[in-house]
């Protein structure tokens, strides 16, 4: 079978690997669509483990079931979560599923940028979801990224009427904007450094946009009735975004670090000011099973509108182009690989 082997963001090659053999309790999936996540192009992180097959936002068709699998059958259209928690450890039992050691060590084989993948038994038990008949394979690739956003906004305690500032209007920022609008947020403001993505932010639900090269705090006060934001969501890994967030949050508000800088970069925190104004700083990583279920239902019921965020559908032979589009972050939003050819038909 063909796979995309990652060497660097500018070197992604079509290579051949054997179709995985499955065992008892496992599934073999024919991948129809696989989205490129922003984390896939974090070269400082990914290149350490190169060469490898990346990809974790997949939808496909079950082509083989292992002994003992009863919940699923050949021909089922599915989304598969790559990371699954154990649901029994201290962290899972206390609601911190994405801190579970099992979640951090599970994955499918060899990776989502492949024509076929093997789904381990633990993923089959708690990470496979049937796609609704109305949902295309391409649209289903949004389930995992939406679930991550669902988790972040759930943990942040977003309330109807709250003002929201989203720093960075890439795919995660746009999904945050769209979900916040669906959940009844008040004024939603978005930033970015490119006009293309600022236009996209308005299309997908932002009331106002600010070029990140401006004085974001001053412009925020202008467009938000002379108030800062009740919830600031950081969706860019630049240090400037992390520090701008601390300067744009309202008293009693929350800063959600959905994206963070590289590990060696320290973010200076004005602790005294945060203390005096009772500002909450928090992080969010990944998605739990309940977040995935909520995301799937919201998409099925069209509470969120994400399908129009797809800007590129590419074959594996254009693998390097796909990674460049996402890493350069210019005129693309969601880039999807289609290993079997065009897959947005059900």
Order of alpha helices (4+ residues) and beta strands (2+ residues): beta-beta-beta-alpha-beta-beta-alpha-alpha-beta-alpha-beta-alpha-alpha-beta-alpha-beta-alpha-beta-alpha-beta-alpha-beta-alpha-beta-alpha-beta-alpha-beta
